[in-house]
């Protein structure tokens, strides 16, 4: 699913789609929240949850690789 189609989904639908088809890249904590980074077809998604809760607060979508900077230390690429 591309960026435009994903933005048309509800938060619940976006969450389900990420869990089913997104590529989980990393986890980190910030401002009392647990963040998860996913890669999809032509964009990235940050899923924000309060620490200790499963409910998704919001999903931040972006395409620009520069926004990945805070994630670089947490991302683990597979060894070939």
RODRENRO-111879 format. One record per residue: residue in one letter; z, y negated, x negated of N, C-alpha, C in turn. Coordinates in steps of 0.05 Angstrom, whole numbers, plus 5000, padded with zeros to 4 digits. Layout:
<sites>
AZYXZYXZYX...
</sites>
This chain:
<sites>
X500050244983500050005000500049754982X498249564989498149324972500149114981X500348904966502248684970502048574998X499648505007499348375033500248555056X499648805055500448995076503549035075X504649055052507549095049509148865061X508148615057509548385068509648375098X507848525111507748525140509848715152X511048885136513049085145515748945150X517349065167520148975170521749065145X524148955142525749025119526349325118X526849445141527349735143524949895135X522549805144520149945137519549915107X520049675096519649635068521449825052X523949835060525850005046524950305046X524150395070523250675072520750725054X518850535055516450565039517050575009X518850405000519650404972520850674964X522650774980523951034974521951264974X519951254991517951474993515751454971X514751214966512451194949512651014924X514850854923515250674900516050834875X515450724852516250844827518750694817X521050824819523550704810523550674780X523950424771523850364742526550324729X528450194744530950124731533050034752X535550024743537749924759539249724742X540449524754542249334740544049204760X546049054750547948914768547648614762X548048454783547848164780549248034804X551047844800552247684821553647864842X554948074834556348254852554448434868X551948444860549948614873548848824855X547949044868546549264853543649224859X542049204838539149164840537649404830X535449464844533749684836530849564834X529449644813526749544809524849774815X522749714831520649904838517949784831X516149954824513349874820511750004843X509949844854508149944875505249884866X503449914884500549894877499849644860X500349404870499549164855501848964853X504349054855506648874854509249024847X511348874843514048984838515848894860X517949054864519948984885522749024873X524448824878527348844871528848884897X530349094899531949154922534849064916X535948884932538648774928540548894949X542749004939544949104955547549004944X549648964961552248904951553349164937X554849124916556049354902557749504922X557349764923558949934941557849964969X555649834975554349855001551549964999X550650095019547950205019545950015034X546949835051545249655066543749475047X541149445052539449275035539848985045X540548805027540748525034538048395036X536348435016533648335017532048474995X529448434996527648544976525948314966X526148274940524648054926522048174915X519748074924517148174915515947984895X514648094875513247914855511048064842X509147914831506848024817506747944788X507947724781507747614754509547774735X508447884714510048034694512247874682X512047614681514147444669516847484683X516747544709519147584725520647834717X519348014702520548264693522448214670X522447984657524047934634527048024636X528447964658531248054660531548364661X529348504667529448794670528748934644X527748804624526648944601528549134587X531049054585533049224572533649474588X533349464614534149684632531849884636X529349804633527149974639526850184617X526650434626526250654607523650784613X521750764595519150884599519251174589X517751354602517651634594516451664566X517451854551516351914525513952104529X511852054514509452224517509452434497
</sites>
